Amino acid sequence: MTNAATTLRLMDTHAHFDAFVEEGSVAEIVRRAREAHVLRAIAIGGTPDANTRALQVAAAFPDVLRATIGLDRDEIGKPVDVVLLQQQMRHTQVVAVGETGLDYHYGPATRSEQCALFSQMLELAAETRLPVVVHTREADDDTFALLREYVNRPGVDAARPGVLHCFTGTEVFAHRLLDLGFFISFSGIVTFKNGEPLRAVARTIPADRLLFETDAPYLAPAPNRGKRNEPAWVAHVAAALATERGVPLQEMAEQVWENASRLFAWRE
Ligand SMILES: [Zn+2]
């Protein structure tokens, strides 16, 4: 006999399925995830093609996958089909807008265009009453300013405005975002040898706002670092966070399962 209290169940809150769709391996990836107790995952959109694929895999595996729809910073300068995005966001399998956000590491010159697209996605999130999955890198101040504006918009649920995914910022930045009501999600970077500064941040996040993810196919956690990542390996991220926070893996997994189910309003 098993039940929810004694069975490990993990959720990968952020994975890109594009490469798996292209090679026809989604069923195999889902099978391996289940074998590793990863019973739920969020398939992330961010480009018109990625949005279509996220919807496609969520429809094919409705008991395991949900989708997000949005446009990420690489889409700046391209036409935006707002009507299509609104239609896709209203699909029952869609649980968030994103990923979307700002990345000044490679693109500081496109700052104003990135902010404009990000703002547009935040508007859509408020309008569709969905939480937002945010990417941010070397853009703390602009990200914070836009998110502060966003959380005050009508339609935004203060209990679940969104998540800062693959968090790599400082403790101060994390807590400014927590003050806005955001969840903070950690990827395999917390398993890396040089990940100590980030592990220190992870120790300070309140248990009810913490998430973990693979960000597959990127950022494979140790001991698989450098390989192509997949949802099954979120167990390594969960284990690292459990160790850091001094809680059993089972408790860590269950807490994040509850947090993510709340954030994404997951319905069976
Ligand atoms: Zn991502």
py3Dmol code that shows the C-alpha trace and the ligand (Angstrom):
import py3Dmol

protein = """\
ATOM      1  CA  MET A   1       0.000   0.000   0.000  1.00  0.00           C
ATOM      2  CA  THR A   2       1.209   3.458  -0.852  1.00  0.00           C
ATOM      3  CA  ASN A   3      -0.276   6.875  -0.510  1.00  0.00           C
ATOM      4  CA  ALA A   4       0.687  10.477  -1.141  1.00  0.00           C
ATOM      5  CA  ALA A   5       2.306  10.813   2.265  1.00  0.00           C
ATOM      6  CA  THR A   6       4.734   7.939   1.774  1.00  0.00           C
ATOM      7  CA  THR A   7       5.346   7.935  -1.967  1.00  0.00           C
ATOM      8  CA  LEU A   8       7.924  10.245  -3.475  1.00  0.00           C
ATOM      9  CA  ARG A   9       6.358  12.478  -6.104  1.00  0.00           C
ATOM     10  CA  LEU A  10       8.324  15.133  -7.916  1.00  0.00           C
ATOM     11  CA  MET A  11       7.300  17.919 -10.234  1.00  0.00           C
ATOM     12  CA  ASP A  12       9.598  19.530 -12.790  1.00  0.00           C
ATOM     13  CA  THR A  13       8.251  23.077 -12.872  1.00  0.00           C
ATOM     14  CA  HIS A  14      10.147  24.160 -16.013  1.00  0.00           C
ATOM     15  CA  ALA A  15      11.212  22.057 -18.987  1.00  0.00           C
ATOM     16  CA  HIS A  16      11.504  22.768 -22.723  1.00  0.00           C
ATOM     17  CA  PHE A  17      10.175  19.869 -24.790  1.00  0.00           C
ATOM     18  CA  ASP A  18      11.111  21.251 -28.239  1.00  0.00           C
ATOM     19  CA  ALA A  19      14.107  18.973 -28.799  1.00  0.00           C
ATOM     20  CA  PHE A  20      12.127  15.945 -27.592  1.00  0.00           C
ATOM     21  CA  VAL A  21       9.220  16.765 -29.935  1.00  0.00           C
ATOM     22  CA  GLU A  22      11.585  17.209 -32.880  1.00  0.00           C
ATOM     23  CA  GLU A  23      13.214  13.812 -32.358  1.00  0.00           C
ATOM     24  CA  GLY A  24       9.935  12.069 -31.466  1.00  0.00           C
ATOM     25  CA  SER A  25      11.086  11.064 -27.981  1.00  0.00           C
ATOM     26  CA  VAL A  26       8.408  12.716 -25.808  1.00  0.00           C
ATOM     27  CA  ALA A  27       6.777   9.411 -24.793  1.00  0.00           C
ATOM     28  CA  GLU A  28      10.177   8.020 -23.826  1.00  0.00           C
ATOM     29  CA  ILE A  29      11.061  11.180 -21.862  1.00  0.00           C
ATOM     30  CA  VAL A  30       7.735  10.993 -19.998  1.00  0.00           C
ATOM     31  CA  ARG A  31       8.290   7.292 -19.280  1.00  0.00           C
ATOM     32  CA  ARG A  32      11.749   7.941 -17.834  1.00  0.00           C
ATOM     33  CA  ALA A  33      10.353  10.826 -15.774  1.00  0.00           C
ATOM     34  CA  ARG A  34       7.660   8.584 -14.277  1.00  0.00           C
ATOM     35  CA  GLU A  35      10.252   5.937 -13.440  1.00  0.00           C
ATOM     36  CA  ALA A  36      12.131   8.627 -11.496  1.00  0.00           C
ATOM     37  CA  HIS A  37       8.930   9.610  -9.626  1.00  0.00           C
ATOM     38  CA  VAL A  38       8.593  12.803 -11.681  1.00  0.00           C
ATOM     39  CA  LEU A  39       4.824  12.642 -12.119  1.00  0.00           C
ATOM     40  CA  ARG A  40       4.196  16.188 -13.321  1.00  0.00           C
ATOM     41  CA  ALA A  41       6.076  18.688 -15.483  1.00  0.00           C
ATOM     42  CA  ILE A  42       5.435  22.079 -17.024  1.00  0.00           C
ATOM     43  CA  ALA A  43       6.193  22.297 -20.760  1.00  0.00           C
ATOM     44  CA  ILE A  44       7.455  25.805 -21.409  1.00  0.00           C
ATOM     45  CA  GLY A  45       6.642  27.999 -24.395  1.00  0.00           C
ATOM     46  CA  GLY A  46       8.356  31.241 -25.390  1.00  0.00           C
ATOM     47  CA  THR A  47       8.314  31.374 -29.195  1.00  0.00           C
ATOM     48  CA  PRO A  48       5.427  30.750 -31.614  1.00  0.00           C
ATOM     49  CA  ASP A  49       6.855  27.278 -32.370  1.00  0.00           C
ATOM     50  CA  ALA A  50       7.597  26.464 -28.726  1.00  0.00           C
ATOM     51  CA  ASN A  51       4.069  27.535 -27.769  1.00  0.00           C
ATOM     52  CA  THR A  52       2.565  25.171 -30.325  1.00  0.00           C
ATOM     53  CA  ARG A  53       4.775  22.322 -29.139  1.00  0.00           C
ATOM     54  CA  ALA A  54       4.026  22.950 -25.453  1.00  0.00           C
ATOM     55  CA  LEU A  55       0.298  22.774 -26.196  1.00  0.00           C
ATOM     56  CA  GLN A  56       0.812  19.657 -28.291  1.00  0.00           C
ATOM     57  CA  VAL A  57       2.674  17.713 -25.578  1.00  0.00           C
ATOM     58  CA  ALA A  58       0.281  18.852 -22.829  1.00  0.00           C
ATOM     59  CA  ALA A  59      -2.645  17.594 -24.902  1.00  0.00           C
ATOM     60  CA  ALA A  60      -0.878  14.281 -25.562  1.00  0.00           C
ATOM     61  CA  PHE A  61      -0.025  13.662 -21.866  1.00  0.00           C
ATOM     62  CA  PRO A  62      -2.820  15.392 -19.919  1.00  0.00           C
ATOM     63  CA  ASP A  63      -2.149  13.485 -16.690  1.00  0.00           C
ATOM     64  CA  VAL A  64       1.533  14.519 -16.616  1.00  0.00           C
ATOM     65  CA  LEU A  65       2.034  17.780 -18.510  1.00  0.00           C
ATOM     66  CA  ARG A  66       0.737  21.331 -18.573  1.00  0.00           C
ATOM     67  CA  ALA A  67       1.846  24.142 -20.878  1.00  0.00           C
ATOM     68  CA  THR A  68       2.863  27.794 -20.746  1.00  0.00           C
ATOM     69  CA  ILE A  69       2.376  30.276 -23.572  1.00  0.00           C
ATOM     70  CA  GLY A  70       4.334  33.473 -24.168  1.00  0.00           C
ATOM     71  CA  LEU A  71       7.094  35.254 -26.034  1.00  0.00           C
ATOM     72  CA  ASP A  72      10.603  35.449 -24.673  1.00  0.00           C
ATOM     73  CA  ARG A  73      13.262  38.113 -25.291  1.00  0.00           C
ATOM     74  CA  ASP A  74      14.588  36.399 -28.445  1.00  0.00           C
ATOM     75  CA  GLU A  75      11.281  37.308 -30.113  1.00  0.00           C
ATOM     76  CA  ILE A  76      11.914  41.068 -30.044  1.00  0.00           C
ATOM     77  CA  GLY A  77      11.588  42.736 -33.427  1.00  0.00           C
ATOM     78  CA  LYS A  78       9.230  40.057 -34.750  1.00  0.00           C
ATOM     79  CA  PRO A  79       5.499  40.503 -35.328  1.00  0.00           C
ATOM     80  CA  VAL A  80       3.345  39.533 -32.325  1.00  0.00           C
ATOM     81  CA  ASP A  81       0.080  37.697 -33.024  1.00  0.00           C
ATOM     82  CA  VAL A  82      -1.795  38.848 -29.929  1.00  0.00           C
ATOM     83  CA  VAL A  83      -5.063  37.179 -30.930  1.00  0.00           C
ATOM     84  CA  LEU A  84      -3.370  33.799 -31.335  1.00  0.00           C
ATOM     85  CA  LEU A  85      -1.558  34.198 -27.996  1.00  0.00           C
ATOM     86  CA  GLN A  86      -4.833  35.060 -26.237  1.00  0.00           C
ATOM     87  CA  GLN A  87      -6.522  32.025 -27.777  1.00  0.00           C
ATOM     88  CA  GLN A  88      -3.673  29.728 -26.733  1.00  0.00           C
ATOM     89  CA  MET A  89      -3.546  31.178 -23.211  1.00  0.00           C
ATOM     90  CA  ARG A  90      -7.210  30.330 -22.705  1.00  0.00           C
ATOM     91  CA  HIS A  91      -6.643  26.649 -23.458  1.00  0.00           C
ATOM     92  CA  THR A  92      -7.473  24.514 -20.396  1.00  0.00           C
ATOM     93  CA  GLN A  93      -4.019  22.896 -20.395  1.00  0.00           C
ATOM     94  CA  VAL A  94      -2.277  26.287 -20.176  1.00  0.00           C
ATOM     95  CA  VAL A  95      -1.294  27.208 -16.629  1.00  0.00           C
ATOM     96  CA  ALA A  96       0.940  30.273 -17.055  1.00  0.00           C
ATOM     97  CA  VAL A  97       2.260  32.957 -19.387  1.00  0.00           C
ATOM     98  CA  GLY A  98       5.925  32.582 -20.358  1.00  0.00           C
ATOM     99  CA  GLU A  99       8.610  32.171 -20.317  1.00  0.00           C
ATOM    100  CA  THR A 100       9.234  35.838 -20.772  1.00  0.00           C
ATOM    101  CA  GLY A 101      11.571  38.419 -19.333  1.00  0.00           C
ATOM    102  CA  LEU A 102      14.821  40.287 -19.646  1.00  0.00           C
ATOM    103  CA  ASP A 103      18.363  39.162 -20.387  1.00  0.00           C
ATOM    104  CA  TYR A 104      21.002  41.851 -20.636  1.00  0.00           C
ATOM    105  CA  HIS A 105      23.901  39.368 -20.598  1.00  0.00           C
ATOM    106  CA  TYR A 106      23.884  38.945 -24.363  1.00  0.00           C
ATOM    107  CA  GLY A 107      21.521  41.740 -25.286  1.00  0.00           C
ATOM    108  CA  PRO A 108      22.043  44.955 -23.286  1.00  0.00           C
ATOM    109  CA  ALA A 109      21.633  46.987 -26.482  1.00  0.00           C
ATOM    110  CA  THR A 110      18.052  45.769 -26.903  1.00  0.00           C
ATOM    111  CA  ARG A 111      16.983  46.816 -23.417  1.00  0.00           C
ATOM    112  CA  SER A 112      14.010  48.970 -24.440  1.00  0.00           C
ATOM    113  CA  GLU A 113      12.645  46.397 -26.911  1.00  0.00           C
ATOM    114  CA  GLN A 114      12.998  43.633 -24.314  1.00  0.00           C
ATOM    115  CA  CYS A 115      11.158  45.728 -21.725  1.00  0.00           C
ATOM    116  CA  ALA A 116       8.364  46.474 -24.211  1.00  0.00           C
ATOM    117  CA  LEU A 117       7.817  42.797 -25.079  1.00  0.00           C
ATOM    118  CA  PHE A 118       8.027  41.751 -21.428  1.00  0.00           C
ATOM    119  CA  SER A 119       5.435  44.420 -20.521  1.00  0.00           C
ATOM    120  CA  GLN A 120       3.143  43.179 -23.248  1.00  0.00           C
ATOM    121  CA  MET A 121       3.370  39.614 -21.890  1.00  0.00           C
ATOM    122  CA  LEU A 122       2.699  40.852 -18.346  1.00  0.00           C
ATOM    123  CA  GLU A 123      -0.389  42.648 -19.639  1.00  0.00           C
ATOM    124  CA  LEU A 124      -1.605  39.404 -21.227  1.00  0.00           C
ATOM    125  CA  ALA A 125      -0.956  37.518 -17.981  1.00  0.00           C
ATOM    126  CA  ALA A 126      -3.092  39.991 -16.027  1.00  0.00           C
ATOM    127  CA  GLU A 127      -5.793  39.922 -18.680  1.00  0.00           C
ATOM    128  CA  THR A 128      -5.964  36.113 -18.781  1.00  0.00           C
ATOM    129  CA  ARG A 129      -5.496  35.822 -14.971  1.00  0.00           C
ATOM    130  CA  LEU A 130      -2.565  33.484 -15.371  1.00  0.00           C
ATOM    131  CA  PRO A 131       0.670  33.584 -13.358  1.00  0.00           C
ATOM    132  CA  VAL A 132       3.845  34.493 -15.246  1.00  0.00           C
ATOM    133  CA  VAL A 133       7.064  32.485 -15.673  1.00  0.00           C
ATOM    134  CA  VAL A 134       9.894  35.023 -15.647  1.00  0.00           C
ATOM    135  CA  HIS A 135      13.456  34.793 -16.934  1.00  0.00           C
ATOM    136  CA  THR A 136      15.856  37.464 -15.737  1.00  0.00           C
ATOM    137  CA  ARG A 137      19.602  37.846 -16.071  1.00  0.00           C
ATOM    138  CA  GLU A 138      21.681  40.918 -15.313  1.00  0.00           C
ATOM    139  CA  ALA A 139      18.479  42.953 -15.416  1.00  0.00           C
ATOM    140  CA  ASP A 140      17.431  43.065 -11.746  1.00  0.00           C
ATOM    141  CA  ASP A 141      16.256  46.676 -11.598  1.00  0.00           C
ATOM    142  CA  ASP A 142      14.164  46.671 -14.768  1.00  0.00           C
ATOM    143  CA  THR A 143      12.693  43.253 -13.923  1.00  0.00           C
ATOM    144  CA  PHE A 144      11.732  44.413 -10.452  1.00  0.00           C
ATOM    145  CA  ALA A 145      10.207  47.677 -11.718  1.00  0.00           C
ATOM    146  CA  LEU A 146       8.062  45.905 -14.314  1.00  0.00           C
ATOM    147  CA  LEU A 147       6.966  43.167 -11.908  1.00  0.00           C
ATOM    148  CA  ARG A 148       6.042  45.704  -9.219  1.00  0.00           C
ATOM    149  CA  GLU A 149       3.806  47.437 -11.749  1.00  0.00           C
ATOM    150  CA  TYR A 150       2.379  44.065 -12.832  1.00  0.00           C
ATOM    151  CA  VAL A 151       1.393  42.822  -9.360  1.00  0.00           C
ATOM    152  CA  ASN A 152      -0.790  45.922  -8.898  1.00  0.00           C
ATOM    153  CA  ARG A 153      -2.750  45.353 -12.095  1.00  0.00           C
ATOM    154  CA  PRO A 154      -6.345  44.157 -11.881  1.00  0.00           C
ATOM    155  CA  GLY A 155      -6.540  40.443 -12.663  1.00  0.00           C
ATOM    156  CA  VAL A 156      -3.276  39.536 -10.944  1.00  0.00           C
ATOM    157  CA  ASP A 157      -3.763  37.062  -8.097  1.00  0.00           C
ATOM    158  CA  ALA A 158      -1.599  38.310  -5.202  1.00  0.00           C
ATOM    159  CA  ALA A 159      -1.250  34.729  -3.915  1.00  0.00           C
ATOM    160  CA  ARG A 160       0.240  33.495  -7.204  1.00  0.00           C
ATOM    161  CA  PRO A 161       1.557  36.275  -9.449  1.00  0.00           C
ATOM    162  CA  GLY A 162       4.306  34.071 -10.885  1.00  0.00           C
ATOM    163  CA  VAL A 163       7.751  32.547 -10.558  1.00  0.00           C
ATOM    164  CA  LEU A 164      11.312  33.683 -11.157  1.00  0.00           C
ATOM    165  CA  HIS A 165      12.603  30.597 -12.903  1.00  0.00           C
ATOM    166  CA  CYS A 166      16.200  29.315 -12.827  1.00  0.00           C
ATOM    167  CA  PHE A 167      17.029  31.906 -10.208  1.00  0.00           C
ATOM    168  CA  THR A 168      20.686  32.983 -10.199  1.00  0.00           C
ATOM    169  CA  GLY A 169      20.451  36.345  -8.433  1.00  0.00           C
ATOM    170  CA  THR A 170      21.372  37.591  -4.993  1.00  0.00           C
ATOM    171  CA  GLU A 171      19.597  37.016  -1.699  1.00  0.00           C
ATOM    172  CA  VAL A 172      18.536  40.679  -1.642  1.00  0.00           C
ATOM    173  CA  PHE A 173      16.952  40.408  -5.106  1.00  0.00           C
ATOM    174  CA  ALA A 174      15.219  37.139  -4.181  1.00  0.00           C
ATOM    175  CA  HIS A 175      13.640  38.750  -1.142  1.00  0.00           C
ATOM    176  CA  ARG A 176      12.481  41.820  -3.084  1.00  0.00           C
ATOM    177  CA  LEU A 177      10.682  39.406  -5.424  1.00  0.00           C
ATOM    178  CA  LEU A 178       9.282  37.388  -2.518  1.00  0.00           C
ATOM    179  CA  ASP A 179       7.877  40.663  -1.167  1.00  0.00           C
ATOM    180  CA  LEU A 180       5.951  41.029  -4.442  1.00  0.00           C
ATOM    181  CA  GLY A 181       4.472  37.562  -3.881  1.00  0.00           C
ATOM    182  CA  PHE A 182       6.641  35.666  -6.375  1.00  0.00           C
ATOM    183  CA  PHE A 183       7.865  32.103  -6.099  1.00  0.00           C
ATOM    184  CA  ILE A 184      11.583  31.413  -6.586  1.00  0.00           C
ATOM    185  CA  SER A 185      12.663  28.370  -8.603  1.00  0.00           C
ATOM    186  CA  PHE A 186      16.104  26.749  -8.579  1.00  0.00           C
ATOM    187  CA  SER A 187      17.652  24.665 -11.335  1.00  0.00           C
ATOM    188  CA  GLY A 188      20.576  22.218 -11.486  1.00  0.00           C
ATOM    189  CA  ILE A 189      22.963  25.103 -10.845  1.00  0.00           C
ATOM    190  CA  VAL A 190      22.462  24.377  -7.119  1.00  0.00           C
ATOM    191  CA  THR A 191      24.161  20.998  -7.691  1.00  0.00           C
ATOM    192  CA  PHE A 192      27.279  22.486  -9.290  1.00  0.00           C
ATOM    193  CA  LYS A 193      30.588  22.601  -7.393  1.00  0.00           C
ATOM    194  CA  ASN A 194      30.696  26.389  -7.807  1.00  0.00           C
ATOM    195  CA  GLY A 195      27.034  26.723  -6.818  1.00  0.00           C
ATOM    196  CA  GLU A 196      27.635  27.628  -3.173  1.00  0.00           C
ATOM    197  CA  PRO A 197      26.554  31.300  -3.424  1.00  0.00           C
ATOM    198  CA  LEU A 198      23.255  30.177  -4.961  1.00  0.00           C
ATOM    199  CA  ARG A 199      22.813  27.384  -2.403  1.00  0.00           C
ATOM    200  CA  ALA A 200      23.192  30.038   0.294  1.00  0.00           C
ATOM    201  CA  VAL A 201      20.329  31.994  -1.310  1.00  0.00           C
ATOM    202  CA  ALA A 202      18.213  28.825  -1.561  1.00  0.00           C
ATOM    203  CA  ARG A 203      18.535  28.285   2.187  1.00  0.00           C
ATOM    204  CA  THR A 204      16.792  31.623   2.832  1.00  0.00           C
ATOM    205  CA  ILE A 205      13.651  31.103   0.722  1.00  0.00           C
ATOM    206  CA  PRO A 206      10.468  30.425   2.724  1.00  0.00           C
ATOM    207  CA  ALA A 207       9.381  26.801   2.263  1.00  0.00           C
ATOM    208  CA  ASP A 208       6.007  27.766   0.814  1.00  0.00           C
ATOM    209  CA  ARG A 209       7.561  29.840  -2.019  1.00  0.00           C
ATOM    210  CA  LEU A 210      10.300  27.500  -3.165  1.00  0.00           C
ATOM    211  CA  LEU A 211      10.252  25.571  -6.449  1.00  0.00           C
ATOM    212  CA  PHE A 212      12.701  23.415  -8.366  1.00  0.00           C
ATOM    213  CA  GLU A 213      13.049  22.680 -12.064  1.00  0.00           C
ATOM    214  CA  THR A 214      15.363  21.166 -14.660  1.00  0.00           C
ATOM    215  CA  ASP A 215      15.180  23.877 -17.369  1.00  0.00           C
ATOM    216  CA  ALA A 216      15.766  20.848 -19.625  1.00  0.00           C
ATOM    217  CA  PRO A 217      17.412  20.377 -22.071  1.00  0.00           C
ATOM    218  CA  TYR A 218      19.819  22.886 -20.519  1.00  0.00           C
ATOM    219  CA  LEU A 219      21.710  22.873 -17.206  1.00  0.00           C
ATOM    220  CA  ALA A 220      21.830  19.154 -16.430  1.00  0.00           C
ATOM    221  CA  PRO A 221      22.452  18.730 -12.699  1.00  0.00           C
ATOM    222  CA  ALA A 222      25.452  16.921 -11.214  1.00  0.00           C
ATOM    223  CA  PRO A 223      26.317  14.057 -11.682  1.00  0.00           C
ATOM    224  CA  ASN A 224      25.021  14.493 -15.246  1.00  0.00           C
ATOM    225  CA  ARG A 225      26.430  17.968 -15.828  1.00  0.00           C
ATOM    226  CA  GLY A 226      27.188  18.628 -19.502  1.00  0.00           C
ATOM    227  CA  LYS A 227      24.729  16.038 -20.803  1.00  0.00           C
ATOM    228  CA  ARG A 228      21.340  16.842 -22.292  1.00  0.00           C
ATOM    229  CA  ASN A 229      18.995  17.451 -19.380  1.00  0.00           C
ATOM    230  CA  GLU A 230      15.516  15.919 -19.018  1.00  0.00           C
ATOM    231  CA  PRO A 231      12.692  16.067 -16.441  1.00  0.00           C
ATOM    232  CA  ALA A 232      13.680  12.732 -14.810  1.00  0.00           C
ATOM    233  CA  TRP A 233      16.773  14.450 -13.448  1.00  0.00           C
ATOM    234  CA  VAL A 234      14.891  17.017 -11.374  1.00  0.00           C
ATOM    235  CA  ALA A 235      15.387  14.505  -8.548  1.00  0.00           C
ATOM    236  CA  HIS A 236      19.036  15.636  -8.338  1.00  0.00           C
ATOM    237  CA  VAL A 237      17.976  19.267  -7.939  1.00  0.00           C
ATOM    238  CA  ALA A 238      15.442  18.284  -5.277  1.00  0.00           C
ATOM    239  CA  ALA A 239      18.034  16.249  -3.392  1.00  0.00           C
ATOM    240  CA  ALA A 240      20.546  19.120  -3.400  1.00  0.00           C
ATOM    241  CA  LEU A 241      17.956  21.557  -2.063  1.00  0.00           C
ATOM    242  CA  ALA A 242      16.807  19.079   0.594  1.00  0.00           C
ATOM    243  CA  THR A 243      20.391  18.665   1.802  1.00  0.00           C
ATOM    244  CA  GLU A 244      20.976  22.425   1.882  1.00  0.00           C
ATOM    245  CA  ARG A 245      17.800  23.087   3.782  1.00  0.00           C
ATOM    246  CA  GLY A 246      18.253  20.156   6.162  1.00  0.00           C
ATOM    247  CA  VAL A 247      14.962  18.435   5.330  1.00  0.00           C
ATOM    248  CA  PRO A 248      14.300  14.903   4.030  1.00  0.00           C
ATOM    249  CA  LEU A 249      13.962  14.591   0.242  1.00  0.00           C
ATOM    250  CA  GLN A 250      10.418  13.347   0.680  1.00  0.00           C
ATOM    251  CA  GLU A 251       9.431  16.500   2.569  1.00  0.00           C
ATOM    252  CA  MET A 252      11.192  18.762   0.054  1.00  0.00           C
ATOM    253  CA  ALA A 253       9.441  17.030  -2.853  1.00  0.00           C
ATOM    254  CA  GLU A 254       6.020  17.202  -1.236  1.00  0.00           C
ATOM    255  CA  GLN A 255       6.411  20.881  -0.346  1.00  0.00           C
ATOM    256  CA  VAL A 256       7.324  21.803  -3.923  1.00  0.00           C
ATOM    257  CA  TRP A 257       4.532  19.604  -5.286  1.00  0.00           C
ATOM    258  CA  GLU A 258       2.074  21.598  -3.176  1.00  0.00           C
ATOM    259  CA  ASN A 259       3.654  24.962  -4.022  1.00  0.00           C
ATOM    260  CA  ALA A 260       3.688  24.302  -7.756  1.00  0.00           C
ATOM    261  CA  SER A 261       0.176  22.877  -7.780  1.00  0.00           C
ATOM    262  CA  ARG A 262      -0.976  26.089  -6.067  1.00  0.00           C
ATOM    263  CA  LEU A 263       0.981  28.435  -8.330  1.00  0.00           C
ATOM    264  CA  PHE A 264      -0.174  26.732 -11.518  1.00  0.00           C
ATOM    265  CA  ALA A 265      -3.685  25.925 -10.193  1.00  0.00           C
ATOM    266  CA  TRP A 266      -3.175  22.362 -11.422  1.00  0.00           C
ATOM    267  CA  ARG A 267      -6.425  20.456 -11.834  1.00  0.00           C
ATOM    268  CA  GLU A 268      -6.511  16.736 -12.532  1.00  0.00           C
TER     269      GLU A 268
END
"""
ligand_1 = """\
1
ZN
Zn 13.573 28.000 -19.716
"""
view = py3Dmol.view(width=600, height=400)
view.addModel(protein, "pdb")
view.setStyle({"model": 0}, {"cartoon": {"style": "trace"}})
view.addModel(ligand_1, "xyz")
view.setStyle({"model": 1}, {"stick": {}})
view.zoomTo()
view.show()
